[in-house]
């Protein structure tokens, strides 16, 4: 049973890492599940419950950053509440379209909402640009958190 859990954990981590870059795969959740499976395989002797909790918190943060970064980027660049709503709608509409939809959806949603609201193309494109930059910053933060998760789990597993 322990070997099967370790194999399942390693597989979940591998797929989770790919999922950091492919939107259809919940990468950070799979990373957490993989660490949890490996920790459970030996009764939390190498990777403690505390370490698993820390990894869970980091995984939740990575998940949240992934979906909120574009919206927050639009807000930072001066989008109104309607532009923020447009970015959120754009994200939801873009999700089924894969990576391109997730990258462009919030930006196009923010642009459309801002332009529809006050017909100011400059403000609308600024909000859309903020959503795009937010996505890129979010992607970098998510990958950094993923490497932190793997580093913490790896250190805990191999420290002896």
N, CA, C and O of each residue as an XYZ file, in Angstrom:
640
protein
N       0.815     -1.196      0.000
C       0.000      0.000      0.000
C       0.867      1.272      0.000
O       0.557      2.243     -0.690
N       1.942      1.251      0.774
C       2.815      2.424      0.871
C       3.462      2.736     -0.474
O       3.591      3.902     -0.848
N       3.861      1.712     -1.190
C       4.496      1.928     -2.492
C       3.483      2.537     -3.467
O       3.812      3.447     -4.228
N       2.267      2.034     -3.436
C       1.224      2.559     -4.328
C       0.938      4.035     -4.013
O       0.747      4.836     -4.928
N       0.908      4.395     -2.728
C       0.687      5.792     -2.350
C       1.829      6.685     -2.823
O       1.602      7.798     -3.298
N       3.050      6.191     -2.692
C       4.196      6.989     -3.147
C       4.169      7.183     -4.661
O       4.451      8.271     -5.162
N       3.829      6.122     -5.380
C       3.746      6.237     -6.843
C       2.627      7.198     -7.235
O       2.805      8.046     -8.110
N       1.477      7.061     -6.585
C       0.358      7.973     -6.864
C       0.747      9.417     -6.529
O       0.400     10.343     -7.262
N       1.465      9.601     -5.425
C       1.912     10.932     -5.034
C       2.863     11.541     -6.046
O       2.725     12.706     -6.418
N       3.826     10.751     -6.489
C       4.775     11.245     -7.490
C       4.080     11.563     -8.809
O       4.409     12.546     -9.474
N       3.118     10.724     -9.182
C       2.355     10.968    -10.404
C       1.531     12.258    -10.278
O       1.472     13.057    -11.212
N       0.905     12.448     -9.126
C       0.122     13.672     -8.902
C       1.020     14.906     -8.955
O       0.629     15.933     -9.509
N       2.207     14.812     -8.390
C       3.145     15.940     -8.428
C       3.577     16.238     -9.865
O       3.635     17.399    -10.271
N       3.878     15.195    -10.629
C       4.289     15.395    -12.024
C       3.168     16.038    -12.845
O       3.406     16.986    -13.593
N       1.950     15.520    -12.700
C       0.818     16.087    -13.433
C       0.522     17.501    -12.923
O       0.190     18.394    -13.703
N       0.644     17.692    -11.611
C       0.426     19.009    -11.033
C       1.403     20.037    -11.561
O       1.032     21.188    -11.790
N       2.633     19.637    -11.755
C       3.623     20.569    -12.289
C       3.259     20.977    -13.709
O       3.378     22.147    -14.071
N       2.816     20.019    -14.512
C       2.345     20.336    -15.863
C       1.129     21.257    -15.779
O       0.973     22.167    -16.593
N       0.271     21.014    -14.789
C      -0.932     21.814    -14.604
C      -0.667     23.260    -14.239
O      -1.563     24.097    -14.346
N       0.532     23.565    -13.814
C       0.869     24.961    -13.552
C       0.821     25.780    -14.834
O       0.625     26.994    -14.795
N       0.999     25.118    -15.960
C       1.060     25.801    -17.246
C      -0.134     25.510    -18.144
O      -0.363     26.224    -19.120
N      -0.899     24.464    -17.823
C      -2.093     24.124    -18.589
C      -3.319     24.392    -17.729
O      -3.460     23.811    -16.653
N      -4.200     25.258    -18.187
C      -5.303     25.691    -17.332
C      -6.327     24.625    -16.981
O      -7.038     24.775    -15.987
N      -6.428     23.577    -17.744
C      -7.444     22.556    -17.470
C      -7.055     21.642    -16.309
O      -7.888     20.889    -15.803
N      -5.803     21.704    -15.890
C      -5.304     20.828    -14.826
C      -5.043     21.676    -13.584
O      -4.277     22.637    -13.649
N      -5.664     21.338    -12.454
C      -5.467     22.118    -11.218
C      -4.103     21.814    -10.586
O      -4.006     21.006     -9.662
N      -3.080     22.454    -11.080
C      -1.707     22.143    -10.700
C      -1.417     22.206     -9.218
O      -0.875     21.253     -8.658
N      -1.762     23.297     -8.573
C      -1.408     23.450     -7.158
C      -2.159     22.446     -6.283
O      -1.623     21.978     -5.278
N      -3.383     22.118     -6.656
C      -4.149     21.135     -5.889
C      -3.522     19.749     -6.036
O      -3.438     18.997     -5.065
N      -3.091     19.418     -7.234
C      -2.433     18.129     -7.442
C      -1.082     18.051     -6.727
O      -0.703     16.992     -6.228
N      -0.361     19.167     -6.678
C       0.901     19.172     -5.925
C       0.628     18.854     -4.458
O       1.321     18.039     -3.849
N      -0.385     19.506     -3.902
C      -0.750     19.235     -2.511
C      -1.163     17.776     -2.325
O      -0.716     17.121     -1.383
N      -2.002     17.272     -3.204
C      -2.440     15.880     -3.113
C      -1.276     14.907     -3.197
O      -1.255     13.894     -2.496
N      -0.312     15.209     -4.049
C       0.866     14.350     -4.175
C       1.705     14.340     -2.914
O       2.148     13.284     -2.465
N       1.923     15.519     -2.340
C       2.688     15.604     -1.087
C       1.941     14.878      0.032
O       2.552     14.165      0.827
N       0.633     15.059      0.091
C      -0.183     14.383      1.106
C      -0.098     12.868      0.960
O       0.039     12.158      1.956
N      -0.178     12.373     -0.259
C      -0.096     10.925     -0.487
C       1.267     10.376     -0.066
O       1.347      9.328      0.576
N       2.322     11.077     -0.423
C       3.674     10.615     -0.054
C       3.849     10.662      1.459
O       4.448      9.758      2.042
N       3.335     11.703      2.095
C       3.428     11.809      3.555
C       2.643     10.692      4.232
O       3.109     10.114      5.214
N       1.473     10.389      3.721
C       0.635      9.337      4.310
C       1.232      7.952      4.091
O       0.985      7.034      4.873
N       2.013      7.803      3.032
C       2.582      6.489      2.708
C       3.450      5.939      3.832
O       3.512      4.726      4.030
N       4.117      6.815      4.565
C       4.951      6.330      5.674
C       4.450      6.853      7.025
O       5.218      7.006      7.974
N       3.146      7.120      7.083
C       2.548      7.535      8.346
C       3.023      8.893      8.836
O       3.085      9.130     10.043
N       3.356      9.777      7.926
C       3.803     11.142      8.237
C       5.110     11.152      9.040
O       5.370     12.079      9.807
N       5.923     10.113      8.855
C       7.194     10.031      9.565
C       8.237     10.970      8.945
O       8.990     11.621      9.670
N       8.285     11.042      7.644
C       9.264     11.909      6.974
C       8.705     13.302      6.731
O       9.366     14.302      7.014
N       7.498     13.366      6.211
C       6.825     14.641      5.978
C       5.741     14.736      7.042
O       4.757     13.998      7.003
N       5.924     15.643      7.985
C       5.019     15.735      9.130
C       3.678     16.352      8.745
O       3.528     16.933      7.671
N       2.721     16.214      9.636
C       1.405     16.829      9.438
C       1.558     18.348      9.324
O       0.886     18.980      8.508
N       2.426     18.927     10.128
C       2.659     20.364     10.061
C       3.178     20.802      8.700
O       2.775     21.841      8.177
N       4.065     20.012      8.138
C       4.595     20.315      6.810
C       3.497     20.198      5.765
O       3.417     21.014      4.848
N       2.655     19.189      5.903
C       1.538     19.017      4.967
C       0.575     20.206      5.067
O       0.065     20.677      4.051
N       0.330     20.686      6.274
C      -0.538     21.856      6.455
C       0.089     23.081      5.789
O      -0.600     23.842      5.110
N       1.393     23.270      5.984
C       2.088     24.407      5.355
C       2.003     24.308      3.832
O       1.770     25.309      3.155
N       2.189     23.118      3.303
C       2.079     22.903      1.864
C       0.647     23.181      1.398
O       0.440     23.733      0.318
N      -0.328     22.801      2.204
C      -1.730     23.075      1.871
C      -2.025     24.560      1.794
O      -2.730     25.014      0.893
N      -1.487     25.314      2.735
C      -1.688     26.768      2.731
C      -1.038     27.387      1.489
O      -1.635     28.239      0.832
N       0.170     26.961      1.175
C       0.846     27.474     -0.022
C       0.104     27.073     -1.293
O       0.026     27.856     -2.239
N      -0.434     25.874     -1.320
C      -1.204     25.415     -2.486
C      -2.470     26.241     -2.663
O      -2.825     26.609     -3.783
N      -3.147     26.530     -1.565
C      -4.348     27.365     -1.634
C      -3.993     28.773     -2.122
O      -4.736     29.372     -2.900
N      -2.869     29.287     -1.664
C      -2.423     30.611     -2.111
C      -2.118     30.599     -3.610
O      -2.489     31.527     -4.329
N      -1.448     29.554     -4.077
C      -1.133     29.446     -5.502
C      -2.409     29.353     -6.338
O      -2.502     29.955     -7.407
N      -3.385     28.600     -5.848
C      -4.661     28.466     -6.545
C      -5.366     29.818     -6.635
O      -5.877     30.187     -7.692
N      -5.390     30.548     -5.531
C      -6.053     31.854     -5.496
C      -5.344     32.862     -6.395
O      -5.991     33.608     -7.131
N      -4.021     32.881     -6.333
C      -3.237     33.811     -7.153
C      -3.510     33.557     -8.631
O      -3.617     34.491     -9.425
N      -3.621     32.299     -8.981
C      -3.827     31.933    -10.378
C      -5.087     32.572    -10.948
O      -5.089     33.028    -12.091
N      -6.145     32.608    -10.169
C      -7.413     33.093    -10.686
C      -7.703     34.562    -10.381
O      -8.589     35.152    -11.000
N      -6.990     35.147     -9.461
C      -7.281     36.531     -9.087
C      -6.286     37.546     -9.640
O      -6.559     38.746     -9.622
N      -5.149     37.088    -10.124
C      -4.092     38.019    -10.523
C      -4.518     38.962    -11.643
O      -4.235     40.158    -11.576
N      -5.182     38.455    -12.655
C      -5.613     39.310    -13.759
C      -6.591     40.382    -13.305
O      -6.521     41.531    -13.741
N      -7.499     39.991    -12.427
C      -8.483     40.934    -11.911
C      -7.791     42.021    -11.086
O      -8.099     43.205    -11.221
N      -6.856     41.606    -10.234
C      -6.140     42.578     -9.405
C      -5.254     43.482    -10.251
O      -5.081     44.660     -9.937
N      -4.696     42.934    -11.316
C      -3.888     43.749    -12.222
C      -4.716     44.834    -12.883
O      -4.259     45.967    -13.030
N      -5.928     44.493    -13.280
C      -6.813     45.493    -13.888
C      -7.126     46.591    -12.880
O      -7.150     47.772    -13.226
N      -7.364     46.201    -11.638
C      -7.684     47.178    -10.594
C      -6.499     48.120    -10.355
O      -6.678     49.326    -10.183
N      -5.302     47.559    -10.348
C      -4.102     48.354    -10.126
C      -3.915     49.419    -11.216
O      -3.388     50.501    -10.960
N      -4.349     49.094    -12.409
C      -4.189     50.034    -13.525
C      -5.382     50.974    -13.661
O      -5.540     51.638    -14.686
N      -6.218     51.029    -12.631
C      -7.275     52.028    -12.608
C      -8.619     51.598    -13.151
O      -9.469     52.446    -13.422
N      -8.835     50.316    -13.317
C     -10.137     49.872    -13.802
C     -11.217     50.193    -12.765
O     -10.976     50.132    -11.560
N     -12.392     50.530    -13.248
C     -13.522     50.772    -12.359
C     -14.069     49.433    -11.877
O     -13.588     48.373    -12.279
N     -15.077     49.492    -11.016
C     -15.670     48.231    -10.552
C     -16.287     47.474    -11.725
O     -16.363     46.246    -11.700
N     -16.729     48.203    -12.758
C     -17.273     47.524    -13.937
C     -16.163     46.873    -14.753
O     -16.365     45.810    -15.338
N     -15.009     47.495    -14.794
C     -13.859     46.884    -15.468
C     -13.404     45.631    -14.758
O     -13.038     44.647    -15.402
N     -13.423     45.656    -13.417
C     -13.072     44.476    -12.629
C     -14.083     43.372    -12.899
O     -13.708     42.216    -13.091
N     -15.355     43.725    -12.913
C     -16.397     42.744    -13.213
C     -16.201     42.186    -14.618
O     -16.363     40.987    -14.843
N     -15.855     43.052    -15.556
C     -15.584     42.600    -16.922
C     -14.411     41.636    -16.976
O     -14.446     40.661    -17.727
N     -13.370     41.895    -16.187
C     -12.217     40.991    -16.138
C     -12.630     39.633    -15.568
O     -12.189     38.594    -16.058
N     -13.476     39.640    -14.533
C     -13.937     38.371    -13.953
C     -14.797     37.593    -14.945
O     -14.646     36.380    -15.092
N     -15.698     38.300    -15.624
C     -16.536     37.636    -16.627
C     -15.661     37.110    -17.757
O     -15.876     36.002    -18.250
N     -14.677     37.901    -18.167
C     -13.754     37.461    -19.213
C     -12.991     36.212    -18.822
O     -12.739     35.344    -19.658
N     -12.620     36.117    -17.546
C     -11.932     34.922    -17.066
C     -12.842     33.713    -17.153
O     -12.430     32.656    -17.630
N     -14.074     33.858    -16.696
C     -15.024     32.738    -16.721
C     -15.307     32.306    -18.162
O     -15.337     31.114    -18.466
N     -15.511     33.281    -19.035
C     -15.778     32.966    -20.437
C     -14.543     32.343    -21.086
O     -14.665     31.450    -21.925
N     -13.353     32.812    -20.699
C     -12.122     32.319    -21.300
C     -11.665     30.957    -20.806
O     -10.907     30.280    -21.501
N     -12.104     30.535    -19.626
C     -11.648     29.260    -19.058
C     -11.798     28.077    -20.010
O     -10.841     27.320    -20.175
N     -12.957     27.883    -20.645
C     -13.081     26.716    -21.527
C     -12.225     26.809    -22.790
O     -12.059     25.817    -23.501
N     -11.685     27.987    -23.069
C     -10.894     28.174    -24.286
C      -9.419     27.882    -24.069
O      -8.606     28.099    -24.968
N      -9.068     27.398    -22.906
C      -7.686     27.028    -22.643
C      -6.812     28.207    -22.276
O      -7.291     29.244    -21.816
N      -5.528     28.027    -22.489
C      -4.547     29.025    -22.074
C      -4.799     30.384    -22.719
O      -4.710     31.415    -22.054
N      -5.107     30.386    -23.992
C      -5.357     31.659    -24.677
C      -6.548     32.380    -24.063
O      -6.505     33.598    -23.888
N      -7.596     31.661    -23.740
C      -8.768     32.262    -23.114
C      -8.485     32.797    -21.731
O      -9.011     33.839    -21.339
N      -7.647     32.079    -20.983
C      -7.312     32.525    -19.631
C      -6.397     33.744    -19.670
O      -6.481     34.616    -18.805
N      -5.539     33.804    -20.658
C      -4.639     34.956    -20.780
C      -5.397     36.181    -21.292
O      -5.272     37.275    -20.740
N      -6.174     35.988    -22.338
C      -6.822     37.123    -22.983
C      -8.207     37.445    -22.424
O      -8.651     38.590    -22.521
N      -8.892     36.477    -21.850
C     -10.254     36.682    -21.349
C     -10.382     37.845    -20.376
O     -11.197     38.740    -20.601
N      -9.594     37.858    -19.290
C      -9.709     38.987    -18.365
C      -9.357     40.331    -19.007
O     -10.002     41.341    -18.728
N      -8.352     40.342    -19.851
C      -7.954     41.596    -20.499
C      -9.059     42.103    -21.418
O      -9.412     43.281    -21.380
N      -9.602     41.218    -22.237
C     -10.671     41.628    -23.154
C     -11.948     41.991    -22.403
O     -12.666     42.913    -22.789
N     -12.223     41.255    -21.328
C     -13.400     41.577    -20.522
C     -13.291     42.948    -19.883
O     -14.259     43.709    -19.865
N     -12.110     43.267    -19.356
C     -11.896     44.588    -18.749
C     -12.007     45.690    -19.794
O     -12.627     46.723    -19.545
N     -11.408     45.475    -20.961
C     -11.482     46.472    -22.033
C     -12.936     46.686    -22.451
O     -13.388     47.825    -22.569
N     -13.660     45.602    -22.674
C     -15.046     45.710    -23.132
C     -15.917     46.444    -22.113
O     -16.699     47.321    -22.480
N     -15.784     46.088    -20.846
C     -16.618     46.722    -19.819
C     -16.282     48.201    -19.671
O     -17.183     49.037    -19.597
N     -15.004     48.526    -19.627
C     -14.610     49.926    -19.475
C     -15.046     50.751    -20.688
O     -15.550     51.865    -20.545
N     -14.849     50.193    -21.871
C     -15.217     50.945    -23.077
C     -16.735     51.108    -23.174
O     -17.227     52.178    -23.531
N     -17.459     50.060    -22.860
C     -18.925     50.134    -22.897
C     -19.442     51.181    -21.921
O     -20.420     51.876    -22.194
N     -18.762     51.282    -20.767
C     -19.226     52.171    -19.713
C     -19.036     53.652    -20.050
O     -19.965     54.445    -19.904
N     -17.825     54.028    -20.504
C     -17.606     55.458    -20.720
C     -16.962     55.808    -22.063
O     -16.550     56.949    -22.271
N     -16.875     54.861    -22.952
C     -16.366     55.093    -24.315
C     -14.986     55.742    -24.338
O     -14.660     56.483    -25.265
N     -14.171     55.458    -23.310
C     -12.813     55.994    -23.242
C     -11.846     54.859    -23.564
O     -11.524     54.039    -22.704
N     -11.390     54.823    -24.807
C     -10.543     53.717    -25.260
C      -9.218     53.681    -24.509
O      -8.695     52.601    -24.232
N      -8.666     54.848    -24.176
C      -7.390     54.887    -23.459
C      -7.523     54.217    -22.082
O      -6.696     53.386    -21.706
N      -8.553     54.584    -21.353
C      -8.785     53.990    -20.030
C      -9.077     52.486    -20.160
O      -8.613     51.678    -19.355
N      -9.846     52.137    -21.179
C     -10.208     50.735    -21.378
C      -8.975     49.886    -21.678
O      -8.820     48.802    -21.116
N      -8.098     50.367    -22.558
C      -6.898     49.584    -22.880
C      -5.929     49.531    -21.701
O      -5.217     48.543    -21.522
N      -5.903     50.580    -20.910
C      -5.056     50.569    -19.708
C      -5.546     49.492    -18.733
O      -4.739     48.762    -18.157
N      -6.850     49.396    -18.553
C      -7.414     48.363    -17.673
C      -7.125     46.972    -18.225
O      -6.779     46.064    -17.469
N      -7.264     46.800    -19.529
C      -6.976     45.510    -20.156
C      -5.503     45.139    -20.045
O      -5.161     43.983    -19.798
N      -4.638     46.129    -20.229
C      -3.202     45.883    -20.063
C      -2.867     45.476    -18.642
O      -2.026     44.605    -18.418
N      -3.526     46.107    -17.686
C      -3.320     45.725    -16.282
C      -3.748     44.293    -16.014
O      -3.087     43.577    -15.262
N      -4.847     43.872    -16.622
C      -5.302     42.494    -16.458
C      -4.280     41.520    -17.047
O      -4.021     40.463    -16.471
N      -3.703     41.878    -18.193
C      -2.704     41.014    -18.823
C      -1.427     40.935    -17.988
O      -0.890     39.850    -17.766
N      -0.947     42.086    -17.528
C       0.252     42.105    -16.675
C      -0.011     41.344    -15.376
O       0.855     40.623    -14.881
N      -1.213     41.515    -14.832
C      -1.584     40.772    -13.627
C      -1.529     39.271    -13.847
O      -1.085     38.525    -12.975
N      -1.980     38.831    -15.014
C      -1.903     37.401    -15.335
C      -0.455     36.926    -15.332
O      -0.142     35.879    -14.765
N       0.424     37.693    -15.964
C       1.835     37.293    -16.035
C       2.476     37.256    -14.645
O       3.210     36.324    -14.317
N       2.193     38.270    -13.839
C       2.729     38.302    -12.475
C       2.168     37.127    -11.671
O       2.887     36.486    -10.905
N       0.875     36.856    -11.857
C       0.254     35.724    -11.174
C       0.888     34.403    -11.565
O       1.092     33.535    -10.716
N       1.202     34.243    -12.840
C       1.844     33.005    -13.315
C       3.213     32.839    -12.656
O       3.559     31.747    -12.206
N       3.977     33.904    -12.599
C       5.294     33.831    -11.955
C       5.159     33.507    -10.463
O       5.923     32.704     -9.927
N       4.186     34.134     -9.797
C       3.973     33.872     -8.369
C       3.541     32.430     -8.143
O       3.991     31.786     -7.195
N       2.673     31.923     -9.008
C       2.196     30.540     -8.881
C       3.342     29.548     -9.054
O       3.435     28.572     -8.308
N       4.202     29.787    -10.020
C       5.349     28.892    -10.241
C       6.323     28.989     -9.067
O       6.861     27.973     -8.627
N       6.552     30.193     -8.560
C       7.431     30.353     -7.392
C       6.861     29.611     -6.184
O       7.604     28.944     -5.463
N       5.561     29.720     -5.958
C       4.936     28.989     -4.854
C       5.042     27.484     -5.062
O       5.257     26.741     -4.104
N       4.894     27.030     -6.293
C       5.005     25.596     -6.577
C       6.418     25.085     -6.261
O       6.576     24.017     -5.669
N       7.428     25.842     -6.654
C       8.796     25.427     -6.335
C       9.046     25.463     -4.822
O       9.787     24.634     -4.293
N       8.431     26.416     -4.138
C       8.539     26.467     -2.679
C       7.899     25.234     -2.061
O       8.458     24.627     -1.148
N       6.728     24.867     -2.560
C       6.041     23.660     -2.084
C       6.928     22.436     -2.272
O       7.111     21.648     -1.344
N       7.469     22.277     -3.456
C       8.323     21.117     -3.731
C       9.601     21.153     -2.902
O      10.092     20.113     -2.463
N      10.136     22.345     -2.692
C      11.341     22.469     -1.869
C      11.082     22.088     -0.421
O      11.869     21.357      0.181
N       9.993     22.573      0.137
C       9.651     22.244      1.525
C       9.412     20.749      1.678
O       9.928     20.120      2.601
N       8.627     20.188      0.769
C       8.323     18.751      0.853
C       9.580     17.911      0.634
O       9.813     16.930      1.340
N      10.389     18.309     -0.351
C      11.618     17.565     -0.618
C      12.592     17.625      0.546
O      13.198     16.619      0.916
N      12.737     18.810      1.119
C      13.619     18.951      2.288
C      13.133     18.083      3.441
O      13.927     17.395      4.084
N      11.825     18.115      3.704
C      11.270     17.318      4.804
C      11.474     15.827      4.543
O      11.785     15.078      5.468
N      11.304     15.392      3.305
C      11.413     13.970      2.994
C      12.861     13.483      3.079
O      13.110     12.385      3.578
N      13.811     14.278      2.604
C      15.197     13.825      2.508
C      16.112     14.371      3.595
O      17.328     14.207      3.495
N      15.580     15.013      4.627
C      16.436     15.653      5.616
C      17.268     14.678      6.456
O      18.290     15.075      7.016
N      16.864     13.446      6.551
C      17.638     12.471      7.354
C      18.623     11.719      6.523
O      19.346     10.868      7.041
